[in-house]
């Protein structure tokens, strides 16, 4: 359903299914669950891109569920049954840009010097940008004691750069 004469965006949403299918260590999977996201939360973004004439291709080799949004300009490639490693590379190489929750598979975008938008990025300490043309939106850190979202300076001062290390 993808039309190659129109721009498309590759969407990478980590949901834990890939890790669960490959890991022998169940504890480690639980230790990294905070990095997972719900693909359904990305439906408004998909709608906005489609309204601008940009197609969306949801990437992934293993995912928990299909995206619950049906539109001719959205291809849920991750559950299509047509996924191959070569096609993963082809799609990344020819995309307009990528949107990711930091999955690992999104590194294909950087290989082809494609712009990236990282959203809900959990580990500020592990932050990297593979291109000068990327944008990163970090997860918030909320203080239960102060009942507010912490500033970036406070996150650094309190050494809360890695979410798995929060107390």
N, C-alpha and C positions, 0 to 999 in steps of 0.2 A: 503493500500500500504506500510505500514511500515514493515520492516524486523527486527524482534527482535534479530536476531543473529549478527547484525551489529550495531555499535554505532550510536546514534542519539543525536542531540542537540535540546533542546526546545527553541524556539524563541518567546519572549514576546515583542510586540511592541504596546505601548499605542497610540491610535489614537483618542480618545475622544468618540467613539461610546458607550462604556459601560457606561460611566458617563452620556452621553446624554439620555440614556435609563432609568436611575435610578434617576436622579436629578430633584427636583422640583424647584431648584434655577438656572435659566438660567445664572444669573450673575456669580455665582461661577464657572460654566463651562467655561465661557470666561476668568475668572481669572486664570485658570489653563491650558489654551490652549497651553501655551509655553512649557508644558511638553509633548505634543503630537509629534509624529513622523510619517513619511510616510513609510509604510512597503515596498514600492517599492525601497526605498533607501537601503534596506538590500539584494537586489538581488545579488550584487557582492559578499557579504559575503556568501550567500547560495551557489553560484557557487563554491567559493573557498573551502568551507567545503565538498561539494559533490565531487569535484576533488580529495580530500584527502580520499574519501571513507566513509565520515560521512554523515548520513542522517540528514535532517532538518524537524522538526515538528513545524509549526507555531501554537502557542497556542492562546486562547482567547475565551470568551463566546459571545461577541458582537464586531464586527469589521465593519468599514465602507465599506471595499472592499476586494475582494480576492487578493492574491499576484499574480502579472502578470508574473509568471515564471512557466513553466511546465517542470517537470523532474520526473522520477519515484522515485528518492530519496528525493523529497520534498513532504511533506504531509501538505496541508493547512487544518489542523484539525479544525481550528476556523470556517470554512465555510462548513465543510464536511457533516453536518447533523447527525454525529455520536457522537458529543460531550456530555459527561456526567461528573458530578463532580467526580465520581469514576475514570473514565478514565483520567481526569486531574491529579489526584493524582498518578495513575499508571505510566503515562508518565513521570511526574517529578521524581518519585522515581527511575525509571530505566534509566534515561537519562545519557549521558556521561557528559554533563554540560549544563548550560543555558546561553542565551544571552538575555539581557533585557534593556529596556529604563526606568526602574523603574515603573512598572505597578501596583504593589500590588499583583497580581496573582503570580508573580515570587517568592513570599515568600514560595511557596510550595517547591521550590528548596532548600531553607535553612533548611526547616523541615527535609529534607532527606540528609542534609550535602553535597549537590552537589556544585561543583564549579560554579561560576557565573562571567560573563563578563557584566558589566553595561556600556552602551554606551549612549552618548548624555545626561548624567546625569545633570539635570538642577539646582537643589537646593543643592549647596555645603554645606550649613548650615544644611541640613537635611540628609546629607550623613551618611550612616550606612553600615557596612559590616557584614553580618551574618556568614561569614566563613573566616578563615584566607587564604583561597585559592580563593580569588576573585580579579578581576581587574576592576578598574573604570576609564572611560574616560569621563571627564566633558565637558559640553558645553563651548564654548569660550565666553568670555565677550569682546566685541569690543567697543573701545572708538571712538565715532564719531568725537570728537574734535581733538584727536591725530591721528586718522586714522590708528589704529593698534589694534591688539589683546592685551589685558592686561595680565600681568604675574600673577601668583597665588598670589604673595606677594602684588601686586597692588589691586587685587580683595579683599583681606582681609583688607588692609589698607583703602580702599574706602567703605568698608562695603557693598559689592555687592554680598554677599554669597547667598542671596535669589533673584532669578531672578525677582520675582513679586515685589520686592522692589526697582528695578533700576529706576533711573530718567534720 
